[in-house]
Amino acid sequence: MIRCIAIDDEPLALKQIADYIRKTPFLELAGLCESALQALELLEKTPVDLMFVDVNMPDLSGMDFVKTLEDPRFIVFVTAYSEYALEGFRVDAIDYLLKPISYSDFLRSANKVKTWFDALQNKPAEITSNKNFLFIKSEYKILRINFDDINYIEAMSEYIRIHLVNSKPVMTQLSMKSIEDQLPDDRFMRVHRSFIINLSKISVIERNRIIFDGTVYIPVSDQYKSKFQNYIDQNFLS
């Protein structure tokens, strides 16, 4: 079962999503929230796989709410405005639903989530590598990922998310250790328990943080600081 919550400040819209969740056999309703702040409280106590999140909410919008989460898992945005779809995919939402929502549209999104969920639960990833690329299993596909296309790799519990240049991230069931062992250590470095970076993609370093695209701040933890500093010193022009 996929544990879900729905977040919407409109009571009727919230009830509709709840009804749709209850009538979908592989979904389990874990909670209803009338605000993003209420959802934050619920998430501290309740494990959740999937969130249906309204975009337009007072105090904290659905988009900003998702950006605060360290591991949002699966997100489906709910909105009355189609222009939010692109922004939703930029924060790795798996889908979006346009109000008014029919059950057929809801079920399409739910099945999309189920495909990802089943793949991650039941299909452990495999990885093979070459000098310039690696193959991984994600969903039911084997994907080739060029090292040059990797910005950084992020740990997410028992999964990893590979953040790519000019492409959506790839999520697969692998440990950080297993992929770290396959990456050339002259091109990639682990700088934090949760992050491996492509050294060639570093452009800005500020206060022990590596900045990607001006918006993503990756911390360098104490455990890896010395090794990273040695790399900087070796390439520093004074």
C-alpha angles and dihedrals in degrees: 000000000000110000111222141186128191123213120194134135091213109086095207093049090047091051091049093053090046091052091049092050092050093051094049108089098214096046127085122196109229099172150333123231130190094199141024090245090057089049091054089056092048093049091057089064106025129060110225133187101186135028127194102204128190110221100211111060132139123254094011122023121223091247093052090044092057091048089059093059120097094204112015095172107192120004128185112184120214116205145151091220122072093201089075091066095084093047089049092056089050088065090047099256110169093219145337133227122214117218130270088052123205120204090243090058091046092050091050090057092043091053090049089055091046091055090055093041094051092047093052094043100044108021112066110205124250125209134198124171143201131190092273107022146014137217121225134175114239123170103331094324136089109225129198112218119189115218090228089060095057118097097175142326123236128201117228109181105283092350135068130214117213110208111210137197111259094349141085116272119264118229122202141159104259137121121244089240094056095052093039089058090056097049122088106252092216089063104032134043135185108231100169139017087258103036141064115180135202102239092209091060095059111114105150132031119184128173095339091314129113113217121213121190090347091280109062116077116193115191123223105221125214091251092063101026097098094052092046092048090052089055091051092047092051091054099036118118111210 
